[in-house]
């Protein structure tokens, strides 16, 4: 069956879809979770209904991460500067860390004074790192694989050994993700590597990637749409955005911080 006619989504469109899905997920994690946990919501809905709504937002959100991982691989293959791409992920990783930490607050979760709230939660700050670091480590993993594979391109080394040795940078990056407890941890790095290694056999890549995600928790079964949407990708970036492309990066810390402010204004 020819799927060419169905491939109408460019890279920019996939990013927007992933961001909308992520927004829904973070509304659940950063807003509904605390309102339900502390029972401070005022909408009049029964508790069980609120829990159901929360669960739906989180299940929908499972599809965002696989799309972002797929786009990391596409960005790696098509970017004009891999170094600039890497530094952009690193920069926004640092920028996003404090907004990301607000989702994990244990105390003063409705305190609009962010400095006071950060101080109250200082013992748990930086326990986990945001998803930018996972994406960064995944990018470094496939960059390292490619570089080492080319370096070992000599006849005396059998192909199978070259492939295995080239996985070493990825394993190192996965270990780093585990140690710093970045979002999705080492499995996130593995997912990016899977998308890269099976880019010529996308069906197997999606299958292995989906299985990898499902080992995280039962809720990750709902990530399936995130592995299907890339099949609609038309291998085009979309409109050239120039520096406006950094709005995609900025969306992550900005929307999380806004969710925090809304949470404080509604329930503080």
N, C-alpha and C positions, 0 to 999 in steps of 0.2 A: 504493500500500500504506500502511495506517495504522500508524504506529509508536507511537501514543499508549500502548498497553498495555505497551510495552517500556520506557517511560520511568519507571523506578522509583527512580532514584538521585537523592538530594537533594545539595545542595552539601556538607554535612558528610561524607556518604558518599564523594563524589568526592575530598575532601581526604584522607580516611583511606586510600583506595586509592592515591592519588598518594604519600602518605608511605611506605606499605609498599613500593611500587615503588622509591622513592628510597632507602630503607634497604637494599634488596637491592643497588642500584647502588653505594652507598657502602661496603658490606661488601667488594665487589669492589675498588673503587678505593683504599680506605683500609686494608684488611686483607690481602686475598689478593694484591694486586699486589706489595707489598713482600716478603711471604713467598716468593712465587715468584721475584721478581727476585733476591733474595739467597739463595734456596734454603735457607731456615731452617725450613720446615714439617716437622712430625714425624708426620704422619698416615699415612705409608706409601704414599700414592698415587703413581703414576708422575708424572713432571714434565708430560708431555703431558696427562694427565687433569686435573691442577691448572690448567693453562693453559685447558683447555676449560671447566672450572667457572667460572674467572675471566671468560672471554669471555661465558658465558651470563648471569652476573650483570650485566655491563655492558650487554649487549644488552637484557635485560629492563628495565634502568633507563632506556633511551631514552624510554620512554613517560611518565615522570613530568613532565618539563618542559612538554610541550604541555597537560597537564591543569592545571597550575598557571597557565599563561598564560590558558587559558580561564576559570579561576576569578577571575583578576585582572579580566577584563572584566566578569564577572558581579558581582563585588564593587563595581566602579566604578559599575555601573548601579543597584545596590540599596542601597549603604551609606547610612547616615544622615549620615555626615560624611566627605566625601572628604579633608578636611584631616587628620583623625585617622587615616584609612586610610593616607595618604601618610606621616605621621610615624611610624606603627607600622612600616612597611616600612623606613624610614630607620634607626630605632632598632635594629631587629633586624639590619639590615645591618651596623652597627658592632659589635654584640654578636657576630655570627657570624664576623667576619673572622679572628680568631685561630684558632678551631676549624677554619675552612675552610683556613687556611694549613697546618695539620698534614698535610693530604692531599698537599700539594705539597713536603713536606720532601725535601731532598736528602741531609742529613747527620743523624746521631743519630736516625734514624727510629724506633728502639725505646727511646729514652731517656725514662723515665717522668717525669723532671724536666723539666717543660715549659719552664721558664725557660731552662735550659741548651740544650734543643733549639731554642728560638726564637732564642737567641743564635748558635748554630751555623749557623742558616739565615737570619740577618738580611739577608744580601745578596739573598735571593730573596723575602723577605716582602713582601707587598702587590704582588707582580708582577701578580697577578690579583685581582679582587674577586669576592666570592661572589654567588650568584644573587639574593639580596634586592635588590641594586643594579640588576640587570637588570629585575626585576619592578617596582621603583620607577620606573625610567626608562620602562618600557612604560606604566605608569599615568599618568605625567606626559605622555607622548606623546598618549594618547587624550584626556586632560583638556585638553591644549593644542589638539588638533584641534577638540574640541567648542566650546571657548571662542572660538577664532578664527573658526570657521564661523558662530557666532551673531553675532559682532562684524561680520562681513562681509555680514550679511544685509540687503543693500540692493539695490534693483532695478538700479542702474547696473552692478553687477558680475555678469557671466554666471555661471551655475551651475558650469561647468567650471573657470573661473578660481578661483572660491571654493573648490572642492574641492582644487585644486592648492595654493593658498596655505595652506590649512588643514593641509596635510601638513608644512609647514615645522617646527613644533615637534617632530614625530616624527623628522624627519631630524636635528635638533639633538640630540635624546635618543639617537638611534642613534649619532651621532658621539661623544657622551660615553661611551657604552657601549664603543665601539671604543677610545677613548683610555685609559680606565681598565682595559680588558681584563676587563670583568665576564664572569661565566660565560655562555656562549652569545653574548656580545658583541652587535653590532648586529642580528644575525639574531634574537636573542631579542626585541628591541624590535619588529622588523618583524612577528614572529609575533603579538605582542599586538595590534598595529595591524590585522593581517589579521583576527584573530578579531573585533575591534570593527567594522571597516568592513563585514564580510560577515556580521554577526550576523543579518541578515534573510535571508541566502542561505547557510546553514551548510555546505551541500555544497561550494560554491565556496571558502568560507573554509578548510575542512579540506583541500581539494585544494591550494590555493595555499600554505597553511601547511606541509603535508607536503613539498611541493617545496622550500620554503625551508629546512626542516630537513635535507633530504637533500643540500643543497649544502654542509653542514658537513663531513660525512664519510660514507663508505659505511655505517658502522654505524647511521646515523640512519634507515636503511630500517626498522629494528626499532621505530621510534617510532610506527608505524601504529596500534597499540591506543590510544595516547594521543589520537589524532584520532577514534577510533570511540566511545570511552566517553562523551564529551560528548553523543552522540546519545541516551544513556539518561538524561540529566539531565531532571528533571521541573519545572524552573524554580522549585524551592522550596529555601530555605536549609536546612531541617531544624530541629531543636530549637534554641531560643534558648539560647545558652551564656553570655551575659553576658561577664564578664571571663575566663571559662574559655576563650574563643576564642583567647586569647593563648597557650594551650598548643600550638595549631597552629603558631604562630610559633616558640615555644621549642623545638619538636621538632627543628628544623634544627640549631642549634648544639649542643644537648645530645646528640643521637645521634652527631654527628660526633666530639665530644669523647670520648664513651664508646667509640667504635670505636678512637680513638687509644689510650686507656687499655688496652683489651683487647689491642691490637697490642703494646703495650709489655710487658704481663704475660705474654703467650704467647711472645714472641720476644726480649724484652729480656735 
